[in-house]
């Protein structure tokens, strides 16, 4: 068999063509894998094969620079040499032998070969694996530049190799490089050398040394000649990383180290700065393994002060107005720590306070405590920073975040004073207040009330911004009582107590109103007073006015100042409102002016009724008066007369009436004579007669009432000495 470079399936999938490095093309039956035939004609490896779309022709490209067309019967149909249109490309891999040189036994030596694998061809190739073989293969390893990787045309790839000799003498092995088209074999060699110079102590540690001071290591063992011949040390020198803090005091320079001899040296570490540092001490000689290297370590410690801090968290303020905590500042340095500035800065600077005398000196390894006060102006989370300036190195400016929280425990009352008012005997009363938790924490409230008052709630819990309605009830009292009690409210978080004052008065208020007995002649103007004959606690009860009704005979007494409600021919009612009560006992609250008429009776009662107090409550007692008509003739039986002559309304027909009324009237006097028609509101609706020089005698008047609406009207006849009223009813 030969390595296959390229394959191609026929369009029908029945045949497989392969191009090989042996310059041949083989055709295979896919169904059983049997070889059908071999096509020859190329003089170099076959790089590519491909069937035509109809499966009758096969094209091949070779490293010999030709393209051939084959019929599937094996005959070569056409040959073409590549020109500018077609180019046959070929990868060509090459590599180099490697000499690792000399290395001490049980040590390692690494070497990077930049152009280890090169592509001198015109197409890229792939490196699949690299391995070592031979007697000394285990002494060689590839440490970087591992396959798989591709190498582009005219490019190369590196390899890093390690030589670890296990014996004295030459070491040889082969490097096997497998690519996709070739296998390369290269030689690698190296020589193992016996160690002559031994490092007695790989590490010399000077420990901790103050900056500016030094520490010496006297007669320290460094290197030893373990060979059989003298070794010449050509140079001793200090090298990186720190070449200035480590120095040789004695035992350095160049010298000859005899077999079995150990070099003793005096070394010094003088740190120029704080912190851990390292350097190297090199011993140069002629031979493999030069220079021998000793590692040097040391730590510089500055004498400057070092600041360390710790702050205890603030406790949340719930019931108080301020909270304190302490910040501990410790000096871990080598000099006194001096704090020059202490201040609060940041978002809530006004809520934190520091009172500390400055400068503050803290001795070495000592701790100072500084008190910080939290005095919030408002509730909620508060944040700020504490800025500390000192001579510390580092951290001369130290920023410490501080935070605290203020809770609010409080509640509000819709009212702090309650007035139940002035109450009658046995009159109950209640008032409602609202308690609201305006704090930031839940709270439980206990309520107590003095006296014989009652409350709807005595114990409850409210969440923040939740509220509760509380009802205060007074059951009433049968005696005069002054109410002066306290509702006490206490919350359980901070034991805040608030008090609601409750006041009131139980008493009786009363008034006695009366009219008087009066008399008058027909045509007289008389005044009927409403007298406050007695009163008790009216102002205390806040009674401002009193309404009352006065019942009388409208034919005897007539007024235009008040609406008159006619009940029948001998009865009418007047409603008197807002009689002021700011009067003394026996004073009149008001007067009603009447005109006296001949009327249909000699006298009538002045009857007070339906009294009502305004502004407050009071019991009102009423005493009636009486009116008597003077100038009544008794001859032939009592009758109403005009002393000069008979006069008045003789007939009204029809009554009730519809559209027309006939009125018969007797006129006996000289002077103004009027016959007027009023509605029940006392408004003049029709003038039937008005004359300064009326004709005496009996007159008949036809009155058109069609424009009047259904209702009751008053017909009034007036003379200088006589007034008469009659009722007329209009029915439509």
Order of alpha helices (4+ residues) and beta strands (2+ residues): beta-beta-beta-beta-beta-beta-beta-beta-beta-beta-beta-beta-beta-beta-beta-beta-beta-beta-beta-beta-beta-beta-beta-beta-beta-beta-beta-beta-beta-beta-beta-beta-beta-beta-beta-beta-beta-beta-beta-beta-beta-beta-beta-beta-beta-beta-beta-beta-beta-beta-beta-beta-beta-beta-beta-beta-beta-beta-beta-beta-beta
